[in-house]
Amino acid sequence: MELTPPPGPASRGAARILSGLLEARTGQILSESRAWRMETALKPVLRAHGLADMDALATRLVGYKDSHLENEVVNALLNNESSFFRDLQIFDMISRHILPRVQEERSNRVLRVWSAGCSTGQEVYSLAIQFSNDVARWRGWRIEILATDISSAAIEQAKSGIFSQMDVQRGLAVGDLIKWFEPSGDDWRANSRLRQMIDFRTDNLFDARAPIGEYDLLLCRNVLLYFTPERRQTVLRLLARHSHPRSVLLLGAGETVIGHSEDFIPHPDFRGGYGRRIATAGSEPLRKVV
Ligand SMILES: C[S@@+](CC[C@H](N)C(=O)[O-])C[C@H]1O[C@@H](n2cnc3c(N)ncnc32)[C@H](O)[C@@H]1O
């Protein structure tokens, strides 16, 4: 494990400025463990700009309005942790229970998914793999997958579809790796068919422009964790605006809508999923599946 000493007194002001920038731009509050590793996370930025330390970086940011440098700092400080088929039982529930239900209810043969806070793409590539492995079931359907993240660096990587050996070893079955990825130097690249299934866009949840209309399945996993309660409410209201009464919302394992949303409630059928409150007041009650 990498250990960096906590910022000394001289750097505390700088740490405050930099974490303040992160919060102002993204809503994310630095967790204690990430604040501890701030200097390590910023090392590539310091090196690229010939800056000696965090103090010099903070001074540069305060002295000049340099939006490129601000972007680099924000990208470096965001927690982009992700992996393929993260929380496998959720993906199992998606393919075995949630999607068949959506399929049953949809007459127009269009299925829309939005991953909000998709990071480097492992989550949506996992979904694309599930759809592609089940091609017979989805024949004749249009599958639309929108994947957004505030980090331009994460979105660029996601679009490229390139993952290191270490990335693919985290959660990807060998059969799926061979079937859907191609070697790319020392790395692996998702094949063009998989890449074309996903519309990746840089977008801020607090100024969201990318989502259009309503989505059947919404994923916002491991994103809300570092927002204040007020910001969680704001994001959940946004997700509600882009959902319909039968949509299913999935959050990360440590996240909940309880106490943060008037629109969503724990889904009566899909454990760990959330449904719109209005659905339960509708004429057709949700059936028990899981
Ligand atoms: C820990 S990752 C989760 C990735 C993926 N959903 C998963 O569970 O594996 C959280 C992502 O949320 C993104 N994020 C943080 N604040 C955001 C905001 N205001 N708007 C959009 N994305 C944001 C971060 O850039 C990061 O990629």
The ligand as a Gaussian input file, in Angstrom:
#p B3LYP/6-31G(d) Opt

LIG

0 1
 C      -16.291000       5.354000      -8.089000
 S      -16.713000       5.758000      -9.743000
 C      -18.031000       4.613000     -10.043000
 C      -17.971000       4.029000     -11.433000
 C      -19.048000       2.990000     -11.740000
 N      -20.369000       3.562000     -11.651000
 C      -18.931000       1.792000     -10.829000
 O      -19.705000       1.660000      -9.894000
 O      -18.017000       0.986000     -11.033000
 C      -17.586000       7.295000      -9.510000
 C      -17.625000       8.134000     -10.775000
 O      -18.504000       9.240000     -10.554000
 C      -17.993000      10.326000     -11.302000
 N      -18.556000      11.600000     -10.807000
 C      -18.282000      12.228000      -9.642000
 N      -18.951000      13.393000      -9.553000
 C      -19.666000      13.505000     -10.704000
 C      -20.557000      14.496000     -11.225000
 N      -20.830000      15.610000     -10.547000
 N      -21.111000      14.277000     -12.439000
 C      -20.842000      13.150000     -13.149000
 N      -19.994000      12.187000     -12.707000
 C      -19.426000      12.356000     -11.500000
 C      -16.489000      10.221000     -11.086000
 O      -15.763000      10.913000     -12.076000
 C      -16.268000       8.711000     -11.125000
 O      -15.863000       8.268000     -12.393000

